């Protein structure tokens, strides 16, 4: 059974995503997460167009992430 709130996305990490030690930076990790979130809500038809038609928007106010190892 597919649960609509679970979203999987494969991302190819490019050279411009990593630092000189070939480690993904935290700011880039958050950018990739934000892109994935946007793709998710767009697939659910509750993205930007849905919200703006109702004079609504969403804003991320806080994020808690525990990173055990950067790719």
Buried (B, 14 or more C-beta within 10 A) or exposed (E): EEEEEEEEEEEEEEEEBBEEEEEBEEEBBEEBBEEBBEEBBEEEEEBEEEEEEEEEEEEEEEEEEEEEEBE
